[in-house]
Amino acid sequence: MDNKDRPVYIISVAAELVDMHPQTLRLYERKGLIQPKRSGGKTRLYSERDVEKLREIRRLTQEMGVNLAGVEEIIRLRDELWSLETQFRAEAERLKTELGEHLESLKTIPALPAPGDGKPKKKTGDKERPVYVISVAADIVEMHPQTLRLYERKGLVAPKRSSGKTRLYSEHDVEKLREIRRLTQELGVNLAGVEEIIRLRDELDTQQNQLESEISRLRLALLRELTPSLSNSEVG
């Protein structure tokens, strides 16, 4: 077990570390935002990772004004990112064990590249084709065109431009706008929270592409190393 995951702090200590009331920690547990372990006597025990998560919840709620629905979405996405990296490392370790001594250059398990590093696969296909002018896109997602301009200024959506500088939205942009509408109107998430959620989703997509690319590379290397051995065995 990673030291960060070792349950060591009782609720009063954890609450003091993050400058919260113990009842607030109980509320976050009921909401599923935090899941402390239990001792044999059913006492809640928090790990260092739990404390880090509580500090992040405090930052989101108190500094950014994100409501709990938004915080829940952000925490879920961050947990997915952490799970993705764990999955990546486990699969990379398994493949490199199979490769054994064949690939000396792959002894060290790489960390997932930072967002934007490397060359993740680009989204292609009809969903990325810019086809809707702003009035049509706004009508499809039931928003005012000015709202779409606001979201563009905030970096939440980035429509392409025609040669005449007209904004053109793709189906993927429309899907993102629908999700922004759901977050703001149905869940009451403020724009700071929406911005964080969109950023995390984009990061998750990027990391997923990088994971698939790296694992494919390792599998191809394994196949190339094993194919000559299999051929030699058949000849023998």
Secondary structure, DSSP 8 states (H G I E B T S, - for coil): --GGG---EEHHHHHHHTT--HHHHHHHHHTTS---EE-TT--EEE-HHHHHHHHHHHIIIIIS---HHHHHHHHHHHHHHHHHHHHHHHHHHHHHHHHGGG-GGG-S------TT-S------SGGG---EEHHHHHHHTT--HHHHHHHHHTTS---EE-TT--EEE-HHHHHHHHHHHIIIIIS---HHHHHHHHHHHHHHHHHHHHHHHHHHHHHHHHHHHHHHHHHHHHH-
